[in-house]
């Protein structure tokens, strides 16, 4: 029996993002009986503190797991692993890895770090935050026994920058597929005001690096309906886009949707799915879309090409997106994408890859 502590997420049950969904599945039905997990969670987000969840024990840290507090949150979590007999510490992200040189004096067992999506290169961080994240990444790679990269582009970066091997493990996406009967599908499409195979769909956080402005600009120049789901009211960027493009009759700006049935139907029944992410490695939302059997128009960066095996269609400008949208039909490579998803991005495969590291 291997005792594994997971550090660096908001916690479970998953409420937040990709790492949380990863943990949800690591401790889920694919989990081996030979692994005993403990997950560190934010007490600020989970006021009702479950002691166990699925196949894991839960421990709580009285800090937020995101923003500047994430550094102390991760360090506090690491300190609490000392002396509890863990065989492996799995660290998701590099925020608290500045602590690893000191931590190594007290913890002599295995450290595995998923370095995430090259955070120091993302435009959303300021200069000093990027410098800190780069330093944390360097320390993480130096002191980890195993480094996990979620995309071939990141794996190549680790090799070229640090001359150290890493293990390629992506994300699963088959949890996005749920059974929905035809009547329910019709009700969902009717609720969003669209017809099957007659609209485009995109789902993301409303941030500049996800190129929401380019997608909206493109669809302001076409009559094709667009269902665009995101957290529009969180920041100035989203609110301004909502005001500017909400007046177009073919653009349906929708606040976050968490219902799995609705998300599956909207992805599966769209004429094509648009993925605008330009950063972050293998994006879980892209992997989920691949399982939903619709053609994908992805922003043209190496991360997206690697994730889709160069079998999607790729765009860089609103003009290219408009041109692809005008000519796209439901037979443009979706079968190949679903085949890739079933081969590389099932949770059974991903969980097995992580457990092989322990």
C-alpha positions as CSV (number, residue, x, y, z in Angstrom):
1,X,0.0,0.0,0.0
2,X,1.4,3.4,-1.1
3,X,0.5,6.4,0.9
4,X,0.2,9.4,-1.4
5,X,-0.4,13.0,-0.4
6,X,-1.8,15.4,-3.1
7,X,-0.8,19.1,-2.7
8,X,-1.7,22.2,-4.7
9,X,-5.4,22.1,-5.5
10,X,-8.5,23.8,-4.2
11,X,-9.7,20.4,-3.1
12,X,-12.5,17.9,-3.7
13,X,-15.3,17.5,-4.5
14,X,-14.1,19.4,-7.6
15,X,-15.4,22.9,-7.9
16,X,-12.7,24.8,-9.7
17,X,-10.6,23.6,-12.7
18,X,-8.4,21.1,-14.4
19,X,-6.2,20.0,-11.4
20,X,-9.3,19.5,-9.2
21,X,-10.9,17.3,-11.9
22,X,-7.7,15.4,-12.2
23,X,-7.7,14.7,-8.4
24,X,-11.4,13.8,-8.5
25,X,-10.6,11.0,-11.0
26,X,-7.3,9.9,-9.3
27,X,-9.3,9.1,-6.2
28,X,-12.4,7.8,-8.1
29,X,-13.5,4.5,-9.6
30,X,-10.2,4.0,-11.5
31,X,-8.2,4.2,-8.3
32,X,-6.2,1.1,-7.3
33,X,-6.7,-0.5,-4.0
34,X,-2.9,-0.3,-3.5
35,X,-3.0,3.5,-3.2
36,X,-4.0,5.3,-0.1
37,X,-4.6,9.0,-0.9
38,X,-4.8,12.1,1.3
39,X,-5.9,15.3,-0.5
40,X,-5.2,18.7,1.0
41,X,-8.1,21.1,0.6
42,X,-8.8,24.8,1.2
43,X,-10.8,25.3,4.4
44,X,-12.0,28.6,3.0
45,X,-13.7,27.0,0.1
46,X,-15.1,23.9,1.9
47,X,-16.7,25.1,5.2
48,X,-18.4,21.7,5.5
49,X,-15.3,19.7,6.1
50,X,-15.7,16.1,4.9
51,X,-13.2,13.7,6.5
52,X,-13.2,11.3,3.5
53,X,-14.4,11.6,-0.1
54,X,-14.4,8.7,-2.6
55,X,-11.1,6.8,-2.0
56,X,-9.3,9.6,-0.1
57,X,-8.8,11.2,3.3
58,X,-9.2,15.0,3.3
59,X,-7.2,17.5,5.3
60,X,-7.8,21.2,5.3
61,X,-5.6,24.3,5.3
62,X,-7.2,27.6,6.4
63,X,-6.1,29.6,3.4
64,X,-7.3,30.1,-0.2
65,X,-5.5,27.9,-2.8
66,X,-5.3,30.6,-5.5
67,X,-3.7,34.0,-6.0
68,X,-0.8,35.1,-3.7
69,X,-2.1,32.9,-0.9
70,X,-1.4,29.8,-3.0
71,X,2.3,30.0,-2.1
72,X,1.6,29.8,1.7
73,X,-1.2,27.3,1.1
74,X,1.1,24.9,-0.7
75,X,3.9,25.4,1.8
76,X,1.6,24.8,4.8
77,X,0.3,21.7,3.1
78,X,3.8,20.4,2.6
79,X,4.7,21.0,6.2
80,X,1.7,19.0,7.3
81,X,2.9,15.9,5.3
82,X,6.1,15.7,7.4
83,X,6.1,12.8,9.8
84,X,2.9,11.2,8.6
85,X,4.6,8.3,6.7
86,X,3.7,9.3,3.2
87,X,5.6,7.4,0.5
88,X,4.9,9.9,-2.3
89,X,3.9,13.6,-2.4
90,X,2.2,14.6,-5.6
91,X,2.5,18.4,-6.1
92,X,0.2,20.0,-8.7
93,X,1.6,23.3,-9.9
94,X,4.8,25.1,-8.8
95,X,3.5,27.9,-6.5
96,X,4.9,26.4,-3.3
97,X,8.0,24.7,-4.8
98,X,10.3,27.5,-3.4
99,X,10.0,25.5,-0.2
100,X,11.3,22.2,-1.6
101,X,15.1,22.7,-0.8
102,X,14.2,23.0,2.9
103,X,11.4,20.4,2.6
104,X,13.9,17.9,1.3
105,X,15.8,18.0,4.6
106,X,12.7,16.5,6.3
107,X,11.1,14.4,3.6
108,X,13.3,11.8,2.0
109,X,10.6,9.9,0.1
110,X,9.4,10.5,-3.5
111,X,8.3,13.9,-4.8
112,X,6.3,14.1,-8.1
113,X,5.6,17.5,-9.5
114,X,3.2,18.4,-12.4
115,X,4.6,21.7,-13.5
116,X,1.3,22.8,-15.2
117,X,1.3,25.0,-18.3
118,X,4.4,27.1,-18.1
119,X,2.7,29.6,-15.9
120,X,5.6,32.1,-16.1
121,X,4.9,32.6,-19.8
122,X,1.3,33.6,-19.4
123,X,0.3,37.1,-20.1
124,X,-2.1,37.3,-17.2
125,X,0.8,37.6,-14.7
126,X,2.8,40.7,-14.1
127,X,6.6,40.9,-14.4
128,X,7.4,40.0,-10.8
129,X,4.9,37.2,-10.7
130,X,6.3,35.7,-13.8
131,X,9.9,35.8,-12.4
132,X,8.7,34.2,-9.2
133,X,6.9,31.4,-11.1
134,X,10.0,30.8,-13.3
135,X,12.2,30.5,-10.2
136,X,9.6,28.1,-8.6
137,X,9.6,26.0,-11.8
138,X,13.4,25.7,-11.8
139,X,13.4,24.6,-8.1
140,X,10.5,22.2,-8.8
141,X,12.4,20.5,-11.7
142,X,15.6,20.3,-9.7
143,X,14.2,18.8,-6.5
144,X,11.4,16.5,-7.9
145,X,12.1,12.9,-8.4
146,X,9.7,12.9,-11.3
147,X,8.4,15.8,-13.4
148,X,5.1,15.4,-15.1
149,X,4.3,17.4,-18.3
150,X,0.8,17.4,-19.6
151,X,1.7,18.2,-23.2
152,X,4.5,17.2,-25.6
153,X,5.4,20.9,-26.0
154,X,6.0,21.2,-22.3
155,X,7.9,17.9,-22.2
156,X,10.2,19.2,-25.0
157,X,10.6,22.5,-23.0
158,X,11.7,20.6,-19.9
159,X,14.2,18.6,-21.9
160,X,15.7,21.6,-23.7
161,X,15.7,24.0,-20.8
162,X,16.7,21.8,-17.8
163,X,18.2,18.7,-19.6
164,X,16.1,16.5,-17.5
165,X,13.6,13.8,-18.6
166,X,9.9,14.2,-17.8
167,X,6.9,12.0,-18.0
168,X,4.1,12.9,-20.4
169,X,0.7,12.5,-18.8
170,X,-2.3,14.4,-20.2
171,X,-5.8,14.7,-18.8
172,X,-8.8,12.5,-19.1
173,X,-12.0,13.7,-20.8
174,X,-14.4,10.8,-20.9
175,X,-16.3,12.1,-17.8
176,X,-17.8,14.7,-20.2
177,X,-19.8,11.9,-22.0
178,X,-23.2,11.3,-20.3
179,X,-26.3,9.4,-21.5
180,X,-29.0,11.8,-22.6
181,X,-32.2,10.7,-24.3
182,X,-33.4,12.4,-27.5
183,X,-36.3,14.2,-25.8
184,X,-33.9,15.7,-23.2
185,X,-31.5,16.7,-25.9
186,X,-34.3,18.6,-27.7
187,X,-35.3,20.4,-24.5
188,X,-31.7,21.5,-23.9
189,X,-31.2,22.9,-27.4
190,X,-34.6,24.6,-27.2
191,X,-33.6,26.2,-23.9
192,X,-30.5,27.7,-25.5
193,X,-32.4,28.8,-28.6
194,X,-30.5,26.7,-31.2
195,X,-31.1,23.7,-33.5
196,X,-28.9,20.6,-33.7
197,X,-26.0,20.8,-36.2
198,X,-26.8,24.5,-36.9
199,X,-24.6,26.4,-34.4
200,X,-21.1,26.8,-33.1
201,X,-20.1,26.3,-29.5
202,X,-17.3,27.4,-27.2
203,X,-16.8,27.1,-23.5
204,X,-14.0,28.8,-21.6
205,X,-12.9,31.2,-18.9
206,X,-13.2,34.7,-20.3
207,X,-9.6,35.7,-20.4
208,X,-7.6,37.4,-23.2
209,X,-5.3,34.4,-23.6
210,X,-8.4,32.4,-24.6
211,X,-8.9,34.8,-27.5
212,X,-12.6,35.4,-26.7
213,X,-12.4,38.7,-28.5
214,X,-11.2,37.1,-31.7
215,X,-14.0,34.5,-31.6
216,X,-16.7,37.1,-31.1
217,X,-15.3,39.4,-33.8
218,X,-15.4,36.5,-36.2
219,X,-19.0,35.7,-35.4
220,X,-20.1,39.3,-35.6
221,X,-19.3,38.9,-39.3
222,X,-21.4,35.8,-40.0
223,X,-25.0,34.6,-39.5
224,X,-24.0,31.3,-37.9
225,X,-25.4,31.1,-34.4
226,X,-22.7,30.9,-31.6
227,X,-23.3,29.7,-28.1
228,X,-20.5,31.1,-26.0
229,X,-20.4,30.0,-22.4
230,X,-18.1,31.6,-19.8
231,X,-17.7,33.7,-16.7
232,X,-18.5,37.0,-18.4
233,X,-19.1,39.1,-15.2
234,X,-15.8,38.3,-13.4
235,X,-13.6,41.0,-15.0
236,X,-13.6,44.1,-17.1
237,X,-12.5,42.1,-20.2
238,X,-15.6,39.9,-20.0
239,X,-18.0,42.7,-19.2
240,X,-16.9,44.8,-22.1
241,X,-17.1,41.9,-24.5
242,X,-20.6,41.1,-23.3
243,X,-21.7,44.6,-23.8
244,X,-20.2,45.0,-27.2
245,X,-21.2,41.7,-28.7
246,X,-24.4,40.8,-26.8
247,X,-26.3,43.0,-29.3
248,X,-25.7,40.6,-32.2
249,X,-28.7,38.3,-32.6
250,X,-26.7,35.3,-33.6
251,X,-24.3,35.5,-30.6
252,X,-25.7,33.8,-27.5
253,X,-23.6,35.0,-24.5
254,X,-24.3,32.5,-21.7
255,X,-23.1,32.6,-18.1
256,X,-21.3,29.5,-16.7
257,X,-23.1,26.2,-17.1
258,X,-22.2,23.3,-14.7
259,X,-24.9,20.8,-15.6
260,X,-23.1,17.8,-17.3
261,X,-26.1,16.9,-19.5
262,X,-26.4,20.4,-20.9
263,X,-22.6,20.7,-21.6
264,X,-22.5,17.3,-23.3
265,X,-25.5,18.1,-25.5
266,X,-24.3,21.5,-26.5
267,X,-20.9,20.1,-27.5
268,X,-22.1,17.0,-29.2
269,X,-24.9,18.7,-31.2
270,X,-23.0,21.7,-32.4
271,X,-21.9,22.0,-36.1
272,X,-18.4,22.6,-34.8
273,X,-16.6,23.4,-31.5
274,X,-14.2,26.4,-31.2
275,X,-11.2,26.2,-28.9
276,X,-9.5,29.6,-28.5
277,X,-6.9,28.8,-25.8
278,X,-3.4,29.9,-26.6
279,X,-1.6,28.9,-23.4
280,X,-1.7,26.3,-20.6
281,X,-0.5,23.0,-22.1
282,X,-3.2,20.3,-22.6
283,X,-6.4,22.1,-21.9
284,X,-9.0,19.8,-20.2
285,X,-11.8,21.6,-22.1
286,X,-10.3,20.6,-25.4
287,X,-9.9,17.0,-24.4
288,X,-13.6,16.9,-23.2
289,X,-14.7,18.4,-26.5
290,X,-12.8,15.7,-28.4
291,X,-15.0,13.0,-26.7
292,X,-18.2,14.8,-27.9
293,X,-17.7,13.9,-31.5
294,X,-18.0,17.4,-33.1
295,X,-15.4,18.9,-35.5
296,X,-13.0,21.2,-33.7
297,X,-11.6,24.6,-34.8
298,X,-8.6,25.2,-32.5
299,X,-6.4,28.3,-32.1
300,X,-3.1,27.5,-33.9
301,X,-0.5,26.9,-31.2
302,X,1.7,23.9,-30.6
303,X,-0.2,22.8,-27.4
304,X,-3.5,22.5,-29.4
305,X,-1.9,20.7,-32.3
306,X,-0.3,18.2,-30.1
307,X,-3.4,17.6,-28.1
308,X,-5.5,17.0,-31.2
309,X,-2.8,15.0,-33.1
310,X,-2.8,17.6,-35.8
311,X,-6.3,16.4,-36.8
312,X,-8.4,19.4,-36.0
313,X,-8.6,22.6,-38.0
314,X,-6.5,25.6,-36.9
315,X,-7.0,29.3,-37.0
316,X,-5.1,32.4,-35.9
317,X,-7.3,35.3,-37.0
318,X,-11.0,36.2,-37.1
319,X,-10.8,36.0,-40.9
320,X,-9.5,32.4,-40.8
321,X,-12.1,31.4,-38.3
322,X,-14.9,32.9,-40.5
323,X,-13.6,31.1,-43.5
324,X,-13.4,27.7,-41.7
325,X,-16.9,28.3,-40.1
326,X,-18.4,29.0,-43.5
327,X,-17.0,25.7,-45.0
328,X,-17.2,23.4,-42.0
329,X,-19.5,20.4,-42.0
330,X,-20.0,17.6,-39.5
331,X,-17.6,15.2,-41.3
332,X,-14.5,17.2,-40.9
333,X,-12.2,14.9,-38.8
334,X,-14.4,14.5,-35.8
335,X,-14.2,10.7,-36.0
336,X,-10.4,10.9,-35.9
337,X,-10.5,13.2,-32.9
338,X,-12.9,10.9,-30.9
339,X,-10.6,7.9,-31.8
340,X,-7.6,9.9,-30.4
341,X,-9.5,10.8,-27.3
342,X,-10.4,7.2,-26.6
343,X,-6.9,6.1,-27.2
344,X,-5.0,8.7,-25.2
345,X,-7.3,10.7,-22.9
346,X,-9.4,8.2,-20.9
347,X,-9.2,8.5,-17.1
348,X,-8.4,4.8,-16.8
349,X,-5.2,5.5,-18.8
350,X,-4.3,8.7,-17.0
351,X,-4.8,7.2,-13.5
352,X,-2.7,4.2,-14.5
353,X,0.1,6.5,-15.6
354,X,0.1,8.4,-12.3
355,X,0.0,5.2,-10.2
356,X,2.9,3.8,-12.2
357,X,5.0,6.7,-10.8
358,X,4.3,5.8,-7.2
